[in-house]
Amino acid sequence: MAWFDWLIAESPNHDLICLTGDILNLGDLSSEIDQEIDTALNRLARIKTPLALCSGNHDLHYLGGQDRAQWMKSLRRKNVWIDGDAFWFRDYHFRCIGWCDPVPRGTKDDFWLMHAGPFGAKTSMVAGGISHGDEEARDVCLAGDGPRWTLGGHVHQALGCWGILHETITLNPGKGRNFACPNHIVIDMTKHTMTHHKGTVLGMVPTEHSFAL
């Protein structure tokens, strides 16, 4: 839960926080599921910065017979968006796509929050060229109907923290080894930069990349 504490403290420094799945670890049968959900809800409720979330495979309560992250509904309030929501923020259109939700077509969105990035993108591939991405998202992007950006996760050690699939920029911060701070990416739409902060046992290592709109 140290990462939640970091997020609460860090969130006022940003305009919008995007959490792209596996917020919980409900796939671990040894976890205290109800306690884990309650703890996460309490922590996330303390974030006052606008917040957008999408569910990942570990956010679904399979033992409870749920193929959706129903617990997220308790978070919905003004300036909080969850699975199934689409919204405008600072002239950009965002869409939160849940783990089991279909990928839309022709929506002309700027950002998709989706746990598994498009199949074949560097951000969804591991060593050996094996992809754990979303094939439907790949097809939509290659057809020119994808968003300008996908914000995701799922693959802990991907070939890259960013990549381009046709016209879509894909991001995945990956999973680091710093117990106090998670891997994360800060996007500055004014400066046209995205900075990847990678967690190591010695601290966080930032790497800045530039992009063109």
N, CA, C and O of each residue as an XYZ file, in Angstrom:
852
protein
N       0.811     -1.213      0.000
C       0.000      0.000      0.000
C       0.849      1.271      0.000
O       0.317      2.381     -0.024
N       2.180      1.100      0.027
C       3.048      2.276     -0.007
C       2.855      3.065     -1.294
O       2.988      4.289     -1.304
N       2.541      2.363     -2.382
C       2.339      3.064     -3.650
C       1.108      3.966     -3.584
O       1.104      5.043     -4.182
N       0.079      3.550     -2.878
C      -1.097      4.409     -2.692
C      -0.707      5.672     -1.923
O      -1.139      6.773     -2.263
N       0.106      5.502     -0.894
C       0.543      6.657     -0.107
C       1.333      7.634     -0.982
O       1.150      8.849     -0.897
N       2.213      7.084     -1.824
C       2.962      7.943     -2.749
C       2.009      8.684     -3.690
O       2.176      9.876     -3.944
N       1.018      7.970     -4.197
C       0.072      8.567     -5.146
C      -0.713      9.707     -4.503
O      -0.904     10.753     -5.123
N      -1.161      9.517     -3.284
C      -1.906     10.562     -2.577
C      -1.054     11.807     -2.410
O      -1.534     12.924     -2.603
N       0.212     11.620     -2.050
C       1.108     12.756     -1.833
C       1.498     13.435     -3.143
O       1.658     14.655     -3.183
N       1.650     12.660     -4.209
C       2.135     13.185     -5.488
C       1.026     13.805     -6.336
O       1.291     14.699     -7.139
N      -0.204     13.345     -6.168
C      -1.289     13.731     -7.071
C      -1.537     15.239     -7.191
O      -1.901     15.685     -8.279
N      -1.363     16.052     -6.137
C      -1.609     17.496     -6.315
C      -0.663     18.172     -7.302
O      -0.913     19.304     -7.717
N       0.420     17.496     -7.683
C       1.389     18.075     -8.612
C       1.002     17.888    -10.075
O       1.747     18.281    -10.973
N      -0.164     17.289    -10.312
C      -0.566     16.972    -11.680
C      -2.010     17.399    -11.928
O      -2.791     17.583    -10.994
N      -2.345     17.554    -13.209
C      -3.700     17.976    -13.586
C      -4.678     16.811    -13.613
O      -5.847     16.963    -13.259
N      -4.195     15.646    -14.035
C      -5.042     14.462    -14.163
C      -4.204     13.224    -13.851
O      -3.080     13.086    -14.334
N      -4.759     12.331    -13.041
C      -4.118     11.057    -12.717
C      -4.837      9.950    -13.484
O      -6.063      9.851    -13.434
N      -4.067      9.111    -14.200
C      -4.640      7.988    -14.930
C      -4.061      6.689    -14.375
O      -2.847      6.482    -14.400
N      -4.925      5.827    -13.881
C      -4.526      4.517    -13.373
C      -5.057      3.470    -14.344
O      -6.262      3.367    -14.571
N      -4.130      2.690    -14.917
C      -4.511      1.859    -16.050
C      -4.518      0.368    -15.724
O      -3.952     -0.445    -16.455
N      -5.156      0.033    -14.637
C      -5.423     -1.363    -14.341
C      -4.464     -2.039    -13.383
O      -3.365     -1.553    -13.119
N      -4.919     -3.191    -12.863
C      -4.223     -3.939    -11.809
C      -3.959     -3.037    -10.610
O      -2.867     -3.018    -10.043
N      -4.979     -2.306    -10.254
C      -4.932     -1.460     -9.061
C      -4.959     -2.355     -7.827
O      -4.381     -2.027     -6.791
N      -5.640     -3.490     -7.959
C      -5.706     -4.488     -6.901
C      -4.981     -5.754     -7.362
O      -4.402     -5.794     -8.448
N      -5.023     -6.777     -6.522
C      -4.430     -8.059     -6.871
C      -5.414     -9.170     -6.536
O      -5.093    -10.107     -5.805
N      -6.626     -9.046     -7.090
C      -7.682     -9.989     -6.741
C      -7.473    -11.354     -7.369
O      -8.170    -12.309     -7.027
N      -6.510    -11.455     -8.295
C      -6.212    -12.755     -8.871
C      -5.434    -13.647     -7.927
O      -5.306    -14.848     -8.167
N      -4.914    -13.071     -6.857
C      -4.178    -13.836     -5.849
C      -5.181    -14.441     -4.876
O      -5.778    -13.719     -4.077
N      -5.374    -15.757     -4.932
C      -6.406    -16.411     -4.133
C      -6.136    -16.314     -2.642
O      -7.028    -16.568     -1.832
N      -4.903    -15.945     -2.268
C      -4.571    -15.849     -0.851
C      -4.917    -14.466     -0.284
O      -4.841    -14.251      0.925
N      -5.297    -13.533     -1.164
C      -5.554    -12.173     -0.696
C      -6.881    -12.090      0.039
O      -7.811    -12.847     -0.238
N      -6.954    -11.154      0.983
C      -8.206    -10.865      1.670
C      -8.967     -9.884      0.785
O      -8.764     -8.672      0.865
N      -9.832    -10.414     -0.048
C     -10.415     -9.630     -1.134
C     -11.197     -8.424     -0.637
O     -10.959     -7.307     -1.096
N     -12.119     -8.625      0.288
C     -12.943     -7.510      0.761
C     -12.092     -6.443      1.439
O     -12.324     -5.248      1.258
N     -11.115     -6.873      2.211
C     -10.241     -5.916      2.886
C      -9.404     -5.146      1.873
O      -9.196     -3.941      2.020
N      -8.923     -5.843      0.845
C      -8.110     -5.184     -0.180
C      -8.930     -4.133     -0.927
O      -8.442     -3.034     -1.191
N     -10.160     -4.466     -1.262
C     -11.034     -3.522     -1.961
C     -11.309     -2.311     -1.080
O     -11.198     -1.175     -1.540
N     -11.664     -2.539      0.173
C     -11.972     -1.426      1.077
C     -10.771     -0.502      1.266
O     -10.911      0.721      1.276
N      -9.594     -1.100      1.413
C      -8.386     -0.291      1.599
C      -8.124      0.566      0.369
O      -7.807      1.750      0.486
N      -8.256     -0.028     -0.803
C      -8.023      0.718     -2.044
C      -9.038      1.839     -2.203
O      -8.672      2.953     -2.576
N     -10.301      1.564     -1.927
C     -11.340      2.587     -2.064
C     -11.074      3.762     -1.120
O     -11.235      4.922     -1.498
N     -10.670      3.450      0.099
C     -10.384      4.514      1.061
C      -9.203      5.363      0.619
O      -9.235      6.587      0.745
N      -8.164      4.723      0.102
C      -6.990      5.466     -0.359
C      -7.327      6.323     -1.575
O      -6.965      7.498     -1.631
N      -8.015      5.739     -2.539
C      -8.338      6.467     -3.774
C      -9.294      7.629     -3.510
O      -9.250      8.643     -4.206
N     -10.150      7.481     -2.514
C     -11.081      8.562     -2.179
C     -10.361      9.794     -1.643
O     -10.922     10.890     -1.637
N      -9.125      9.618     -1.196
C      -8.357     10.741     -0.647
C      -7.669     11.561     -1.740
O      -7.103     12.618     -1.461
N      -7.716     11.079     -2.972
C      -7.109     11.815     -4.084
C      -8.097     12.876     -4.564
O      -9.208     12.545     -4.978
N      -7.707     14.120     -4.512
C      -8.581     15.226     -4.900
C      -8.333     15.689     -6.338
O      -9.166     16.386     -6.916
N      -7.205     15.310     -6.907
C      -6.913     15.620     -8.305
C      -7.847     14.805     -9.191
O      -8.132     13.655     -8.856
N      -8.341     15.351    -10.314
C      -9.154     14.551    -11.238
C      -8.491     13.208    -11.536
O      -7.281     13.128    -11.748
N      -9.309     12.157    -11.547
C      -8.792     10.788    -11.572
C      -9.558      9.950    -12.586
O     -10.789      9.951    -12.600
N      -8.826      9.236    -13.433
C      -9.432      8.319    -14.401
C      -8.829      6.936    -14.200
O      -7.620      6.803    -14.007
N      -9.673      5.904    -14.246
C      -9.229      4.536    -14.015
C      -9.828      3.595    -15.050
O     -10.934      3.820    -15.542
N      -9.098      2.549    -15.372
C      -9.662      1.421    -16.097
C      -9.222      0.148    -15.379
O      -8.175      0.124    -14.731
N     -10.004     -0.878    -15.492
C      -9.699     -2.118    -14.780
C      -8.721     -2.984    -15.568
O      -8.646     -2.918    -16.795
N      -7.973     -3.801    -14.821
C      -7.100     -4.802    -15.407
C      -7.564     -6.188    -14.996
O      -8.556     -6.329    -14.281
N      -6.859     -7.200    -15.440
C      -7.279     -8.571    -15.151
C      -7.259     -8.896    -13.666
O      -7.991     -9.784    -13.230
N      -6.441     -8.203    -12.873
C      -6.393     -8.487    -11.438
C      -7.377     -7.644    -10.627
O      -7.397     -7.714     -9.398
N      -8.182     -6.860    -11.311
C      -9.183     -6.039    -10.622
C     -10.559     -6.679    -10.613
O     -11.491     -6.130    -10.025
N     -10.701     -7.829    -11.255
C     -11.989     -8.496    -11.360
C     -12.144     -9.536    -10.260
O     -11.222    -10.303     -9.981
N     -13.306     -9.552     -9.647
C     -13.588    -10.426     -8.508
C     -14.184    -11.727     -9.044
O     -15.393    -11.945     -8.961
N     -13.323    -12.590     -9.596
C     -13.814    -13.819    -10.217
C     -14.480    -14.745     -9.206
O     -15.455    -15.424     -9.529
N     -13.953    -14.773     -7.979
C     -14.551    -15.648     -6.961
C     -15.957    -15.201     -6.619
O     -16.784    -16.001     -6.183
N     -16.230    -13.905     -6.820
C     -17.576    -13.391     -6.573
C     -18.452    -13.486     -7.799
O     -19.572    -12.975     -7.803
N     -17.953    -14.142     -8.852
C     -18.728    -14.322    -10.067
C     -18.822    -13.057    -10.908
O     -19.746    -12.917    -11.710
N     -17.888    -12.141    -10.739
C     -17.946    -10.870    -11.454
C     -16.900    -10.827    -12.557
O     -15.721    -11.090    -12.319
N     -17.343    -10.493    -13.773
C     -16.404    -10.293    -14.864
C     -16.244     -8.812    -15.161
O     -15.794     -8.432    -16.242
N     -16.614     -7.978    -14.196
C     -16.408     -6.540    -14.261
C     -15.894     -6.081    -12.894
O     -16.148     -6.721    -11.873
N     -15.170     -4.965    -12.894
C     -14.652     -4.430    -11.631
C     -15.744     -3.599    -10.964
O     -15.703     -2.369    -10.974
N     -16.715     -4.291    -10.388
C     -17.886     -3.617     -9.814
C     -17.510     -2.681     -8.673
O     -18.211     -1.702     -8.420
N     -16.414     -2.971     -7.983
C     -16.025     -2.154     -6.837
C     -15.710     -0.723     -7.248
O     -15.780      0.186     -6.421
N     -15.363     -0.512     -8.515
C     -15.032      0.834     -8.976
C     -16.215      1.790     -8.901
O     -16.035      3.003     -8.790
N     -17.421      1.242     -8.963
C     -18.602      2.109     -8.982
C     -18.684      3.006     -7.746
O     -19.254      4.096     -7.799
N     -18.117      2.544     -6.648
C     -18.146      3.338     -5.420
C     -17.304      4.603     -5.539
O     -17.466      5.535     -4.751
N     -16.400      4.638     -6.527
C     -15.515      5.791     -6.690
C     -16.139      6.898     -7.515
O     -15.695      8.045     -7.457
N     -17.168      6.565     -8.285
C     -17.688      7.533     -9.254
C     -18.265      8.764     -8.559
O     -19.176      8.678     -7.736
N     -17.707      9.893     -8.919
C     -18.165     11.187     -8.447
C     -17.660     12.233     -9.433
O     -17.067     11.880    -10.452
N     -17.879     13.480     -9.155
C     -17.397     14.529    -10.037
C     -15.871     14.437    -10.163
O     -15.153     14.310     -9.171
N     -15.404     14.504    -11.405
C     -13.971     14.455    -11.714
C     -13.316     13.115    -11.403
O     -12.106     13.046    -11.189
N     -14.119     12.049    -11.379
C     -13.584     10.691    -11.313
C     -14.295      9.872    -12.386
O     -15.525      9.842    -12.441
N     -13.512      9.208    -13.236
C     -14.067      8.447    -14.345
C     -13.558      7.017    -14.279
O     -12.389      6.779    -13.973
N     -14.450      6.055    -14.571
C     -14.125      4.633    -14.445
C     -14.514      3.897    -15.729
O     -14.886      4.511    -16.729
N     -14.418      2.570    -15.676
C     -14.750      1.738    -16.838
C     -16.048      2.195    -17.506
O     -17.071      2.377    -16.845
N     -15.987      2.376    -18.818
C     -17.176      2.734    -19.580
C     -17.393      4.221    -19.753
O     -18.248      4.635    -20.536
N     -16.631      5.033    -19.035
C     -16.798      6.488    -19.119
C     -15.970      7.069    -20.260
O     -14.878      6.587    -20.562
N     -16.505      8.107    -20.884
C     -15.785      8.916    -21.857
C     -15.975     10.372    -21.444
O     -17.071     10.782    -21.061
N     -14.902     11.143    -21.525
C     -14.991     12.503    -21.002
C     -13.974     13.419    -21.678
O     -12.982     12.967    -22.251
N     -14.247     14.705    -21.592
C     -13.324     15.730    -22.074
C     -12.530     16.287    -20.897
O     -13.072     16.521    -19.817
N     -11.231     16.494    -21.129
C     -10.394     17.121    -20.114
C      -9.345     17.956    -20.830
O      -8.530     17.437    -21.593
N      -9.377     19.275    -20.569
C      -8.406     20.197    -21.172
C      -8.303     20.023    -22.692
O      -7.206     19.933    -23.244
N      -9.447     19.978    -23.349
C      -9.514     19.900    -24.818
C      -9.113     18.542    -25.386
O      -8.943     18.410    -26.598
N      -8.963     17.550    -24.546
C      -8.639     16.198    -25.009
C      -9.746     15.238    -24.593
O     -10.298     15.346    -23.498
N     -10.066     14.289    -25.486
C     -11.146     13.341    -25.203
C     -10.564     12.005    -24.755
O      -9.752     11.400    -25.454
N     -10.992     11.559    -23.581
C     -10.507     10.333    -22.953
C     -11.614      9.276    -22.928
O     -12.803      9.597    -22.909
N     -11.196      8.020    -22.927
C     -12.148      6.905    -22.795
C     -11.521      5.828    -21.908
O     -10.377      5.427    -22.119
N     -12.283      5.366    -20.916
C     -11.828      4.320    -19.991
C     -12.421      2.987    -20.435
O     -13.637      2.802    -20.388
N     -11.575      2.064    -20.862
C     -12.017      0.784    -21.401
C     -11.684     -0.312    -20.393
O     -10.513     -0.562    -20.106
N     -12.697     -0.956    -19.866
C     -12.506     -2.009    -18.874
C     -11.903     -3.268    -19.473
O     -11.882     -3.439    -20.692
N     -11.414     -4.143    -18.612
C     -10.696     -5.341    -19.044
C     -11.520     -6.199    -19.996
O     -10.986     -6.713    -20.978
N     -12.798     -6.360    -19.724
C     -13.642     -7.222    -20.554
C     -14.484     -6.447    -21.564
O     -15.344     -7.021    -22.232
N     -14.239     -5.159    -21.671
C     -15.059     -4.325    -22.549
C     -14.539     -4.336    -23.980
O     -13.331     -4.432    -24.199
N     -15.442     -4.238    -24.959
C     -15.008     -4.193    -26.357
C     -14.317     -2.874    -26.683
O     -14.549     -1.856    -26.030
N     -13.476     -2.910    -27.690
C     -12.774     -1.712    -28.148
C     -13.677     -0.959    -29.132
O     -14.192     -1.563    -30.073
N     -13.875      0.340    -28.932
C     -14.754      1.093    -29.839
C     -14.071      1.366    -31.174
O     -12.855      1.233    -31.305
N     -14.862      1.741    -32.142
C     -14.355      2.096    -33.460
C     -14.889      3.458    -33.881
O     -16.039      3.801    -33.606
N     -14.048      4.218    -34.542
C     -14.486      5.482    -35.112
C     -14.856      6.551    -34.118
O     -15.649      7.438    -34.431
N     -14.294      6.486    -32.914
C     -14.673      7.461    -31.889
C     -13.819      8.719    -31.931
O     -14.180      9.738    -31.342
N     -12.672      8.649    -32.634
C     -11.779      9.810    -32.760
C     -11.332     10.333    -31.392
O     -11.253     11.543    -31.180
N     -11.043      9.418    -30.472
C     -10.598      9.808    -29.134
C      -9.122     10.203    -29.166
O      -8.366      9.794    -30.048
N      -8.739     11.003    -28.183
C      -7.330     11.339    -28.009
C      -6.613     10.287    -27.172
O      -5.502      9.874    -27.504
N      -7.253      9.853    -26.080
C      -6.617      8.910    -25.154
C      -7.559      7.753    -24.833
O      -8.737      7.956    -24.540
N      -7.025      6.553    -24.893
C      -7.707      5.385    -24.343
C      -6.934      4.907    -23.134
O      -5.721      4.713    -23.207
N      -7.626      4.715    -22.019
C      -7.066      4.001    -20.880
C      -7.492      2.553    -21.041
O      -8.681      2.245    -20.959
N      -6.542      1.663    -21.269
C      -6.847      0.240    -21.435
C      -5.650     -0.562    -20.928
O      -4.503     -0.290    -21.285
N      -5.936     -1.538    -20.104
C      -4.864     -2.236    -19.389
C      -3.874     -2.903    -20.353
O      -2.663     -2.726    -20.224
N      -4.385     -3.658    -21.304
C      -3.525     -4.320    -22.285
C      -3.478     -3.457    -23.540
O      -4.505     -3.209    -24.171
N      -2.293     -3.006    -23.894
C      -2.146     -2.177    -25.079
C      -2.361     -2.980    -26.357
O      -2.566     -4.193    -26.299
N      -2.316     -2.322    -27.500
C      -2.534     -3.017    -28.772
C      -1.516     -4.139    -29.006
O      -0.329     -3.983    -28.717
N      -1.984     -5.239    -29.517
C      -1.129     -6.379    -29.859
C      -0.080     -5.920    -30.865
O      -0.396     -5.216    -31.824
N       1.163     -6.320    -30.643
C       2.228     -6.000    -31.581
C       2.980     -4.731    -31.273
O       4.053     -4.507    -31.833
N       2.453     -3.887    -30.398
C       3.175     -2.684    -29.995
C       4.302     -3.073    -29.043
O       4.194     -4.071    -28.331
N       5.379     -2.293    -29.025
C       6.503     -2.598    -28.131
C       6.065     -2.648    -26.672
O       6.632     -3.390    -25.870
N       5.059     -1.859    -26.340
C       4.603     -1.770    -24.960
C       3.821     -3.000    -24.513
O       3.526     -3.145    -23.327
N       3.486     -3.876    -25.435
C       2.778     -5.111    -25.064
C       3.590     -6.359    -25.366
O       3.089     -7.477    -25.244
N       4.857     -6.165    -25.763
C       5.695     -7.299    -26.137
C       6.800     -7.542    -25.115
O       7.284     -6.615    -24.464
N       7.187     -8.805    -24.990
C       8.293     -9.182    -24.117
C       9.429     -9.737    -24.973
O       9.283     -9.888    -26.186
N      10.545    -10.037    -24.343
C      11.692    -10.596    -25.055
C      11.286    -11.840    -25.832
O      10.530    -12.678    -25.340
N      11.799    -11.945    -27.049
C      11.418    -13.054    -27.910
C      10.319    -12.702    -28.878
O       9.948    -13.510    -29.729
N       9.785    -11.474    -28.749
C       8.763    -11.003    -29.674
C       7.363    -11.491    -29.374
O       6.474    -11.367    -30.217
N       7.147    -12.048    -28.182
C       5.806    -12.509    -27.797
C       4.986    -11.318    -27.322
O       5.437    -10.550    -26.473
N       3.780    -11.163    -27.869
C       2.924    -10.040    -27.497
C       1.777    -10.508    -26.604
O       1.157    -11.542    -26.850
N       1.516     -9.734    -25.580
C       0.390     -9.992    -24.679
C      -0.637     -8.878    -24.805
O      -1.343     -8.564    -23.846
N      -0.717     -8.284    -25.984
C      -1.604     -7.154    -26.198
C      -2.988     -7.557    -26.682
O      -3.313     -8.737    -26.808
N      -3.779     -6.546    -26.944
C      -5.174     -6.701    -27.365
C      -5.235     -6.712    -28.894
O      -4.887     -5.723    -29.540
N      -5.680     -7.834    -29.470
C      -5.704     -7.956    -30.922
C      -6.750     -7.047    -31.550
O      -6.529     -6.505    -32.633
N      -7.879     -6.875    -30.887
C      -8.914     -5.996    -31.413
C      -8.421     -4.551    -31.476
O      -8.679     -3.841    -32.448
N      -7.709     -4.122    -30.433
C      -7.151     -2.771    -30.424
C      -6.132     -2.610    -31.545
O      -6.078     -1.562    -32.189
N      -5.324     -3.642    -31.782
C      -4.367     -3.586    -32.890
C      -5.076     -3.363    -34.216
O      -4.664     -2.522    -35.015
N      -6.150     -4.125    -34.448
C      -6.860     -4.016    -35.719
C      -7.461     -2.628    -35.901
O      -7.426     -2.068    -36.997
N      -8.010     -2.080    -34.826
C      -8.613     -0.748    -34.905
C      -7.548      0.303    -35.196
O      -7.762      1.200    -36.011
N      -6.407      0.193    -34.534
C      -5.323      1.160    -34.752
C      -4.768      1.068    -36.166
O      -4.543      2.091    -36.813
N      -4.547     -0.146    -36.649
C      -3.987     -0.319    -37.984
C      -4.955      0.156    -39.061
O      -4.535      0.524    -40.158
N      -6.249      0.149    -38.751
C      -7.253      0.637    -39.703
C      -7.378      2.158    -39.681
O      -8.136      2.740    -40.457
N      -6.621      2.796    -38.778
C      -6.679      4.249    -38.689
C      -7.808      4.771    -37.829
O      -8.087      5.970    -37.840
N      -8.473      3.883    -37.073
C      -9.598      4.289    -36.228
C      -9.235      4.346    -34.752
O     -10.110      4.528    -33.906
N      -7.955      4.193    -34.436
C      -7.546      4.188    -33.042
C      -7.389      5.584    -32.478
O      -7.532      6.571    -33.200
N      -7.097      5.669    -31.192
C      -6.873      6.967    -30.556
C      -5.482      7.500    -30.877
O      -4.678      6.809    -31.503
N      -5.206      8.699    -30.460
C      -3.850      9.242    -30.618
C      -2.900      8.588    -29.627
O      -1.707      8.457    -29.899
N      -3.438      8.171    -28.453
C      -2.628      7.563    -27.413
C      -3.389      6.396    -26.784
O      -4.612      6.440    -26.658
N      -2.657      5.354    -26.392
C      -3.203      4.380    -25.454
C      -2.330      4.400    -24.202
O      -1.102      4.385    -24.288
N      -2.970      4.434    -23.055
C      -2.279      4.416    -21.763
C      -2.582      3.071    -21.120
O      -3.742      2.761    -20.850
N      -1.557      2.274    -20.875
C      -1.818      0.925    -20.398
C      -0.791      0.400    -19.430
O      -0.035      1.154    -18.816
N      -0.782     -0.914    -19.309
C       0.107     -1.613    -18.381
C       0.184     -3.070    -18.791
O       0.617     -3.383    -19.900
N      -0.236     -3.970    -17.898
C      -0.377     -5.406    -18.122
C       0.979     -6.119    -18.220
O       1.255     -7.029    -17.439
N       1.815     -5.714    -19.165
C       3.118     -6.367    -19.334
C       4.121     -5.682    -18.411
O       4.402     -4.494    -18.566
N       4.652     -6.421    -17.464
C       5.517     -5.837    -16.443
C       6.877     -5.407    -16.996
O       7.411     -4.369    -16.604
N       7.429     -6.205    -17.902
C       8.758     -5.921    -18.460
C       8.655     -5.921    -19.985
O       9.140     -6.836    -20.651
N       8.020     -4.887    -20.526
C       7.825     -4.796    -21.971
C       9.119     -4.367    -22.665
O      10.070     -3.927    -22.019
N       9.134     -4.502    -23.977
C      10.306     -4.111    -24.762
C      10.546     -2.610    -24.718
O      11.660     -2.149    -24.966
N       9.509     -1.849    -24.403
C       9.664     -0.399    -24.317
C       8.540      0.212    -23.511
O       7.456     -0.361    -23.406
N       8.800      1.385    -22.938
C       7.755      2.087    -22.190
C       6.861      2.896    -23.125
O       5.794      3.364    -22.726
N       7.307      3.058    -24.381
C       6.471      3.720    -25.369
C       6.752      3.115    -26.743
O       7.811      2.534    -26.982
N       5.786      3.264    -27.629
C       5.931      2.771    -28.987
C       4.887      3.439    -29.871
O       4.037      4.186    -29.386
N       4.955      3.170    -31.145
C       3.996      3.718    -32.098
C       3.449      2.575    -32.940
O       4.214      1.789    -33.501
N       2.140      2.482    -33.029
C       1.479      1.506    -33.882
C       0.612      2.271    -34.868
O      -0.436      2.808    -34.508
N       1.056      2.314    -36.104
C       0.422      3.132    -37.143
C       0.449      4.606    -36.705
O       1.511      5.226    -36.752
N      -0.674      5.178    -36.286
C      -0.704      6.579    -35.880
C      -0.916      6.745    -34.380
O      -1.106      7.861    -33.896
N      -0.884      5.643    -33.649
C      -1.188      5.662    -32.218
C       0.074      5.499    -31.380
O       0.850      4.567    -31.590
N       0.277      6.410    -30.431
C       1.375      6.292    -29.471
C       0.886      5.432    -28.307
O      -0.166      5.708    -27.731
N       1.640      4.399    -27.963
C       1.254      3.520    -26.860
C       2.245      3.687    -25.711
O       3.453      3.775    -25.928
N       1.720      3.729    -24.487
C       2.550      3.885    -23.295
C       2.286      2.757    -22.313
O       1.159      2.278    -22.183
N       3.337      2.341    -21.625
C       3.242      1.340    -20.560
C       4.423      1.563    -19.617
O       5.559      1.292    -20.006
N       4.201      2.039    -18.408
C       5.327      2.307    -17.496
C       6.017      1.059    -16.993
O       7.156      1.133    -16.530
N       5.347     -0.111    -17.071
C       5.928     -1.339    -16.558
C       5.911     -1.386    -15.038
O       5.382     -0.489    -14.382
N       6.489     -2.432    -14.496
C       6.549     -2.606    -13.047
C       7.998     -2.519    -12.597
O       8.862     -3.241    -13.093
N       8.253     -1.617    -11.642
C       9.610     -1.407    -11.163
C       9.938     -2.197     -9.911
O       9.170     -3.057     -9.478
N      11.087     -1.893     -9.342
C      11.567     -2.614     -8.160
C      11.731     -1.689     -6.964
O      12.471     -1.994     -6.029
N      11.033     -0.555     -7.001
C      11.091      0.361     -5.877
C       9.810      0.201     -5.064
O       8.716      0.401     -5.592
N       9.930     -0.152     -3.808
C       8.750     -0.446     -2.999
C       8.016      0.807     -2.533
O       6.865      0.730     -2.103
N       8.679      1.965     -2.618
C       8.056      3.204     -2.146
C       7.349      3.971     -3.248
O       6.459      4.776     -2.972
N       7.738      3.729     -4.500
C       7.209      4.511     -5.613
C       7.039      3.609     -6.832
O       7.967      2.878     -7.176
N       5.890      3.638     -7.492
C       5.685      2.797     -8.679
C       6.296      3.430     -9.927
O       6.525      4.638     -9.971
N       6.554      2.613    -10.924
C       6.854      3.160    -12.237
C       5.698      4.047    -12.686
O       4.537      3.733    -12.423
N       6.002      5.141    -13.355
C       4.946      6.004    -13.860
C       5.480      6.872    -14.987
O       6.688      7.054    -15.136
N       4.560      7.401    -15.773
C       4.904      8.273    -16.889
C       4.171      9.595    -16.712
O       2.965      9.613    -16.465
N       4.897     10.699    -16.837
C       4.313     12.036    -16.754
C       4.299     12.632    -18.158
O       5.342     12.776    -18.794
N       3.109     12.975    -18.629
C       2.958     13.575    -19.957
C       2.740     15.071    -19.792
O       1.872     15.498    -19.032
N       3.519     15.854    -20.496
C       3.350     17.307    -20.508
C       2.932     17.695    -21.917
O       3.759     17.735    -22.828
N       1.638     17.981    -22.095
C       1.114     18.276    -23.420
C       1.564     19.643    -23.920
O       1.521     19.902    -25.123
N       1.990     20.511    -23.025
C       2.477     21.834    -23.427
C       3.899     21.757    -23.959
O       4.220     22.343    -24.993
N       4.748     21.028    -23.244
C       6.151     20.890    -23.647
C       6.372     19.756    -24.648
O       7.461     19.609    -25.202
N       5.313     18.949    -24.875
C       5.416     17.807    -25.776
C       6.478     16.823    -25.293
O       7.326     16.370    -26.062
N       6.410     16.504    -24.006
C       7.347     15.537    -23.440
C       6.591     14.486    -22.638
O       5.517     14.744    -22.094
N       7.173     13.309    -22.580
C       6.683     12.251    -21.695
C       7.904     11.708    -20.965
O       8.888     11.306    -21.586
N       7.824     11.702    -19.646
C       8.959     11.297    -18.833
C       8.629     10.002    -18.099
O       7.695      9.940    -17.300
N       9.412      8.981    -18.386
C       9.226      7.677    -17.758
C      10.067      7.624    -16.495
O      11.280      7.826    -16.545
N       9.437      7.354    -15.371
C      10.129      7.219    -14.085
C      10.157      5.729    -13.736
O       9.129      5.131    -13.416
N      11.341      5.152    -13.805
C      11.512      3.720    -13.573
C      12.068      3.470    -12.181
O      13.071      4.061    -11.780
N      11.404      2.589    -11.455
C      11.819      2.292    -10.092
C      12.916      1.251    -10.029
O      12.811      0.186    -10.637
N      13.975      1.564     -9.286
C      15.047      0.614     -9.022
C      15.225      0.507     -7.512
O      14.619      1.261     -6.752
N      16.053     -0.427     -7.088
C      16.282     -0.585     -5.650
C      17.004      0.637     -5.075
O      16.982      0.867     -3.865
N      17.644      1.417     -5.952
C      18.378      2.597     -5.490
C      17.564      3.890     -5.612
O      17.988      4.944     -5.138
N      16.406      3.801     -6.243
C      15.579      5.002     -6.404
C      14.928      5.044     -7.773
O      14.911      4.047     -8.495
N      14.384      6.222     -8.130
C      13.699      6.381     -9.395
C      14.642      6.967    -10.441
O      15.422      7.877    -10.158
N      14.555      6.428    -11.653
C      15.392      6.890    -12.759
C      14.490      7.495    -13.833
O      13.750      6.758    -14.484
N      14.527      8.817    -14.039
C      13.672      9.452    -15.057
C      14.341      9.475    -16.434
O      15.545      9.706    -16.552
N      13.536      9.231    -17.468
C      14.010      9.344    -18.851
C      12.965     10.113    -19.639
O      11.803      9.710    -19.696
N      13.371     11.213    -20.244
C      12.443     12.075    -20.952
C      12.465     11.772    -22.457
O      13.524     11.570    -23.052
N      11.277     11.745    -23.049
C      11.128     11.552    -24.491
C      10.270     12.693    -25.032
O       9.357     13.164    -24.355
N      10.564     13.127    -26.237
C       9.766     14.157    -26.884
C       8.814     13.519    -27.894
O       9.083     12.444    -28.430
N       7.707     14.197    -28.140
C       6.752     13.700    -29.138
C       6.188     14.875    -29.911
O       6.230     16.013    -29.443
N       5.662     14.601    -31.087
C       5.045     15.626    -31.924
C       3.550     15.356    -32.016
O       3.130     14.205    -32.134
N       2.758     16.402    -31.961
C       1.316     16.256    -32.092
C       0.900     16.389    -33.544
O      -0.287     16.294    -33.857
